[in-house]
């Protein structure tokens, strides 16, 4: 397994094949790490590890939520099923803090989230201590990069706080993302990339996303920094469906509107056209996200898809 240091996975991970990296600044193979709010140090380290699912109970303030932190690997769909066993997760909220990961496994996981009617948001679960005691809360300064962005898209309702960083990048061969320009590629490699772009495109439209999301992501090569989506782009791509946190955590005593906050200070990219690709039933390598330089601090290793 090869590790990447950037924030996004610039390719996708093939099930049972060589890994590709999805260069989506969302969170694929490599992520850029940065200092977030309280508890950020632990969060940065956790984002470098395989994704972990944890139930966070917050009664009587709300019904609780699922914390999903880390990189999506070939084991993540199975681990989620084990986590979900015996729990009533229909309509629950997934709080994401992830650098991305395997493309095909992220698609599998996202479809499972949608089948459960789950809601999605970006954040870090922290313990808030007061005179009344300690209780969990969601800190908004978190990262959802590369394939994490497509997990965010799986929610029936989707909320992104102003302080969150949602980043995308291209899909690339994971084992060649370090020096993508100098690397050599075979026709089979290109077939894998085209195939997985097709799978990702179908998933995006099935989830209600816009072609602009694919255009923005596929317009950023692995040798450039991940592109952070502005408030306008979050809406253009259909990643955001609500401006109120209470819509994804209906019982929580917080209702912070996102629409009232100013646009993110990130230069928007003009969406590039995305070529139409067909899903190939043929087996082979899967792609994952490639690493990208993070603007939030030190870079963190990414994960390469397993064979």
Secondary structure, 3 states (H helix, E strand, C coil): CCEECCECEEEEEECCCCEEEEEECCCCCCEECCCCCCCHHHHHHHHCCECEEEEECCCCCCCCEEEEECEECCCHHHHHHHHHCCCCCCCCEEEEEECCEEHHHHHHHHHHHHHCCCEEEECEEEEEEECCEEEEEEECCCEEECHHHHHHCCCCCEECCCCCEEEECCEEEHHHCCCCCCCCCCHHHHHHHHHHHHHHHHHHHHCCCCHHHHHHHHCCCCCCCCEECCHHHHHHCCCCCCCEHHHCCCCCCCCCECCCCCCCCCCCCCCCCCCCCCCCCCCCCEEEECCCCCCCCCEECEECCCC
